[in-house]
Amino acid sequence: GPYRATWASHDDYLNDLLTFLFHAMNYDPQYGADLETRGDWLVSGDDFVDAVDRATFHELLAICRMPLFRLQLIMVATADRNDGIHDAIANNYAGALEPWKKIYEETIAARGFRLRNGITMDQFANILAAITEGFAVRHLGDPAAEVAGDEPAGNLAGMAVLAMMNSYLEPVDEPSGLTLRELFESRAYAPPPEDDGGPT
C-alpha cells in the first residue's frame, strides 16, 4: 500500500506506533483528576495510614482498568531486541512518574518525614511503581487471590507500600543518619552458638 514507503523497516513502524499509543493524549483524562485527589489524600488526609490504603487501593484498580497498561505488558514481553520498544516504555514511565514524585515530595514534607540516607526520590518512586504494578499483574492474572480486596483497608498493595515507607522514611526532626541496610544490620540478632555436645 501507499504507506509502505513511509517507514524504512517494520521496527521503525512499531516505534512510531508506540510513540503515538503512549502519548499523553491517549490516557483517560479522568485519571489526571483522580491522581490529584489521591495526592490530596496523601498530603493532607486526616489519617496518613488510611490515606495510604485508600490511595494505593484506588491506584491499583485504576491501573488494572487501563488498556495502555495491558498493552505495555504485551510490549514488555516482546521487547527482547527492540530498543525502540524499550525507549517508548522508558519515556512512558518518565512521564507517568513525574507527577507522583511531586506528590511524594509534598507528602513526605507535610507529614514530617524525610527520605532515609541511601535512597533517592527517583529510587523511591520506582520502588512504589514496581510494587503497584506487580500487584496489578497479580490481580489481573488471578482475581480470586483477593490481592486488592473489596475495600481500601488492609489491601495487600497498601500493606506493601506501608512497609516500604516505614523502611525508607524517618522523622525529619530525629533522623538516624543510617541507611536501611545499616539499620537492619544493627538490629540483626547474632546466630546462636553452635551446640558443642557438652552438658547443658
N, C-alpha and C positions, 0 to 999 in steps of 0.2 A: 504494500500500500504506500501512499504518499508519505507516511510518517517514518518509513524505514530509513530515510536519508537524514533524519533529524539527530539520531544517536549513532555514534561510531560503533558501539558494542551493546550487547544485552545488559552488561553491568552498568553502563552509562545510563541506560533507560531506567534500571532499577533505582539507581542513585537519585535521579530526578524525581521519580515517582515517590520515593520515601521522603524526600525533602518536602514535597507537596503534602503528603499524608500527615507528616508530623508537624506541619506548620501550625502555629498557634490558632489560626482561624478555624481549624478543624476540631478544636476542643469544645466541649459543651460549655456555652457561656455561663451556665448556672454554676459550673464548678468553681469559677473565679469568685463568685459571691459566697459560695459555701466555704471556700478556703478562708476568706476573710472572717467569716463567722467562727470557724474553728480556731482561727488565730485569736479572736477576741476572747473565746473561752479560755485559751491557754494563758493569755496575758492578764486578764482581769476577772476571770471567773471566781466565785466565792471560795470554792474548794479546788485546789490545784490538782489533787489526785482524781477527783471526779471529772475535772476538765480534761485530763489526760485520757481517761477512759472514754469520755464522750467523743473527743476529737479523733482518737485512734479508731474507734468503732465506726464512725461515720466516714472517715477517710478510707478505711478498708472496704466498706461497701461501695463507696463511690468508685474506687479503682476497679473493683470487680465488675461494675456496670460499664466501664469504658471500653468501647470497641478498639480504641487505639492501644490499650494495654494488652489486649489479646493479640492484636497484630504484632506488637513488639515482641511478645513471647515467641510467635512464629518466626519472626525475623532473627531473633537471637539464636534460635535453633538452626538456622540456615546460614549464619554469618561466618562460617569457618574461615574462608579465604577471601572474603569480600570486604576490603577496607571501607568501601563506601557505606555498607550497612553499619559497620562499627561507628563510622563518623556520624551517620544520621541518628543512631541511638545515643551517642555521646552528646550531641547537640540537643537532643530531646531532654536528656537528664539535666543538662546545664540550665535550660530554660525552666524546667519544672521545679528544680531545687532552689532556684534563686529566691522566689518569694518565701519559701519555707525557711531559708536561712535567716531572712529578716525577721520572720515570726519567732524563730528560736532565739535570736539575739534579744528581741524585745521581751520575750518570756523570761529568759534567764535573768536579765537585769531587773525586771519588775518583781520577780519572786525572790530576789535577794541571793541569787546564786552566781557562780562563775564556773567556767569550764576548768576542770582539773588540769594540772600540768600534764603534758604529754599527749593532748588531743587538740586538734584544731576544729574550727567551726565546719570546714569542709568535710572532715572525717566524721564529725558528729552527725551532720545532715545525711551523709552517705550511709552510715550505720542505720539510722532511723528509716531511711528509704528502703534499705535492704530488708529490714525487719518487716515493714509493712507489706512490701511486695512479696516477700516469701510467704507470709500468711495469706495473702491474696491468692497466690498459686495453690496453696494447700486448700483454701476454701473453695476455689473453683473446681479443683480436681476431686474433692471429697467433702461435699457439703454436710454429709452425715456426721463428720468428725466434730461439728459444732465449734469450729475454731473461732468464728465470730460470735456465736451465741445469739440470743434473742434480744438482748439489751446491752447497753454500754458497760454496766458494772461487771467487772470480772472477766471481760472478754480476753482471750489469750494474747492477742496482739497488744492490748493495753497493759497486760501483766509484763510482757517482754519489754515494752517501752519504759515502764516504770523502773524495771530492774536496770536497764541501760542508763536511765537518767540518775538513778540512785548511785550508780557506779562512777559516772563521769561528771556529775555536778557536785559542787561543795559550797558551803555558805561563804559569801563574799567577805564577811567580817571574821571568819575563823578558817581561813584556808590552811590546809595541811602542808601544802607545798610538795606533796608526794604525787607521783604518777600512780595510776591504778595498779600497775604491776608492783611498784614498790610498796603500796599499801597492802596489797594482798599478801606479798611475801612477808611483811612484818607481822601479819596476823596468822600466818600458816603455822599449824602445830608441827613440832618435830615428830618424826616417826617414832613409834615406841621402840624401846631397846629390844634387841633380839633375845629370846629365851636361851640361856646357856645350858639348860637342862639340870641345873642345880636345885637344891631345896627351895621351896617357896615359903 
